[in-house]
Amino acid sequence: MINSQDIEFFSVIADSPSLAAAARKLNVTPPSVTQRLQALERKMSVTLVDRNLRTTKLTQEGKKLAREGREILLALEALQNDLLSNQSMIEGKLNVLAPLGFGTTHIAPLIARFQNQYPNLIIDLTLTDKPSWSHPIKPDVMIYIGRLKDSSLRCIHLVENKRFLLASPGYLASAPPLNTPEDLHHHACIALKENDEDVTMWKFHLPSKQTSSIRIEPKLSCNVGQVAKQWALDGYGIIQRSEWDVRKEIDAGLLVPVLTDYQLPKANIVALVSAEKSKRSRKLSLFLDYLSTHLPQRW
């Protein structure tokens, strides 16, 4: 009969692009991974991985073991944590995936304080400009900002977040008139590349409640929000940016909202998880509650 260690071992294989990559994660040699996998397959009398490919491709039995095995591990961890009388004894590992800018500014400090509250918990934070559930490091929770694509993931609303078009007073002082979205064709625009979105298509909700889309031709573009914002602050053009990142600059008059009669689509900040509430581990539920409580509700 297989045990939890067998399931944990195979989960690493299932989440790795190759057996060599799994060996690196486990800090062992590739031959030892192959030998242990063969032993597991003999124990179960099934083939779990297709050996004819360089990349890891699971058989139908392998997919079933990976999928249902994770649920078993989560259930075991939840049972263990529920039996612990002291909340500080919550343990295990929590993988968090977050956007680069927001994650650096807001999520990373909260994670450090949360881990300090539960010292037996290990938290791995991965920051990227393109957070995706298919990331090589399988997340327990993914923080996401922007338009959500169709997904089977559960969405937990954290903070409302508006988007603005902004420019510095210096840029606007010598810029052409800007009264309608179509006037953007005569302006220098700055594009921020994130979330695999079509970043050169700017959408507006018109006063008539209709939607208009303008294809900009950016003179500058970057995948790091801080860089794009600094270009706008330095007077190089107009940027579309989330309120969480520009509220201080707006209040200080360093960036001025433009086309304020038109609304941009909101980019609310959410947490995405795979499990429904009743099946989430205690560590994940506590972390989601902590985020909801400690993230600012107004920028």
Summary of the structure (lengths in Angstrom):
residues: 299
radius of gyration: 23.6
end to end distance: 53.9
largest distance: 75.2
contacts: 868
relative contact order: 0.14
helix: 42%
strand: 21%
